[in-house]
Amino acid sequence: MRTVVITGGTDGMGAALARHHLRAGDRVAVVGRSRAKFDALLAAAEAEGALSPAGRARFLAADLSLLADNERVIDRLRQHYDRIDVLVLAASFIRQKRHVTAEGREASWMLFLVSKYLFVTGLADRLAAAGRPVIVNTAVPGTRPDAIDFDDLELAGRFTFSRANAQQRRANELLGILATRNADLSYITWGPRNLVRTSFAGETGPVMKWTAALLAPLVGQDPGDAVRPVIRLIDDPRPGRAAYRGAKEAGLVPGPDDEGDAERLARAVERMVTG
Ligand SMILES: NC(=O)c1ccc[n+]([C@@H]2O[C@H](COP(=O)([O-])OP(=O)(O)OC[C@H]3O[C@@H](n4cnc5c(N)ncnc54)[C@H](OP(=O)(O)O)[C@@H]3O)[C@@H](O)[C@H]2O)c1
């Protein structure tokens, strides 16, 4: 029985993966904010034929834009599991404007990078205990190698949505360099090929709201269909880093000093975390 941890596992593509793994007989830990969504997920998995999903599923409530919640949940995961086979990083809350959390941190940088860094590093030994561990990071691959502003990671001075998004995507590719220091580990940066009919959780402007409300129901892919390529990648992992859009492999975009950038990113996040 595999142990699968899914952040953002209560909704959208994370929930589709959680249901799949419950049907497949795996042990599944879902991290999210809504217990009600988790209960609905269990009911759906059972209706789809999963056997006693409640006995194999665990819900960990957390706001992953908060450092304290990340640390608490990672501690609990470490207490519960000696081995983690699959880690899916799919928590998402789209903010078009800069938002500062109660801890005084930029919310999107925390959710889309710092939280992922903490899960990858904080669970590294649990992943190493698995034979063929896999991390799936749902960050759309392929962005400029110079997208990170190392002097202002939380973009206090010059926040725009596209700048923040590019920076997070680049940082998530660098996170793969740190993760695959475990040579047995498969780290997949994955984004869907098309729009997917999900909740699009977030605080967005009218254009994005209309896209989600009007376009997604019409042309958006079903989340269960969208994650099929992810399921195949998880079932037959290849050690090392790779990037995919849907089922199609996408080239990783190398920069002039990726190793150096990955180290610099790790140092910056560690400094931030230790205060
Ligand atoms: N949908 C698309 O077309 C599309 C396209 C490109 C890339 N993606 C990427 O695919 C991934 C999954 O997206 P999705 O559209 O499936 O997501 P979604 O339906 O919007 O679901 C978001 C998930 O993240 C959780 N979440 C949100 N804020 C959180 C927080 N502060 N702390 C903890 N959990 C939080 C939500 O849980 P609760 O509701 O329980 O809080 C929910 O489970 C994301 O990385 C997204 O950027 C999606």
The ligand as a Gaussian input file, in Angstrom:
#p B3LYP/6-31G(d) Opt

LIG

0 1
 N       -7.376000      24.604000     -13.305000
 C       -6.562000      24.894000     -14.311000
 O       -6.997000      25.053000     -15.468000
 C       -5.078000      25.034000     -14.053000
 C       -4.268000      25.489000     -15.104000
 C       -2.885000      25.600000     -14.892000
 C       -2.343000      25.235000     -13.671000
 N       -3.156000      24.791000     -12.659000
 C       -2.498000      24.432000     -11.389000
 O       -2.947000      23.156000     -10.925000
 C       -2.932000      23.117000      -9.501000
 C       -4.270000      22.675000      -8.963000
 O       -5.198000      23.669000      -9.349000
 P       -6.779000      23.448000      -9.308000
 O       -7.334000      24.370000     -10.329000
 O       -7.075000      22.003000      -9.357000
 O       -7.089000      24.022000      -7.846000
 P       -8.478000      24.400000      -7.149000
 O       -9.617000      23.621000      -7.711000
 O       -8.577000      25.887000      -7.133000
 O       -8.226000      23.849000      -5.665000
 C       -7.286000      24.462000      -4.869000
 C       -6.924000      23.557000      -3.720000
 O       -5.960000      24.246000      -2.911000
 C       -6.424000      24.309000      -1.569000
 N       -6.001000      25.570000      -0.972000
 C       -6.223000      26.821000      -1.413000
 N       -5.643000      27.726000      -0.589000
 C       -5.062000      27.023000       0.383000
 C       -4.326000      27.380000       1.541000
 N       -4.069000      28.653000       1.848000
 N       -3.869000      26.400000       2.349000
 C       -4.121000      25.093000       2.066000
 N       -4.804000      24.689000       0.982000
 C       -5.286000      25.643000       0.159000
 C       -7.941000      24.192000      -1.667000
 O       -8.405000      23.624000      -0.482000
 P       -9.584000      24.237000       0.424000
 O      -10.666000      24.668000      -0.488000
 O       -9.917000      23.092000       1.329000
 O       -8.915000      25.356000       1.125000
 C       -8.104000      23.212000      -2.819000
 O       -7.960000      21.891000      -2.350000
 C       -2.517000      24.518000      -9.041000
 O       -1.140000      24.530000      -8.774000
 C       -2.837000      25.383000     -10.253000
 O       -2.008000      26.533000     -10.299000
 C       -4.501000      24.698000     -12.820000

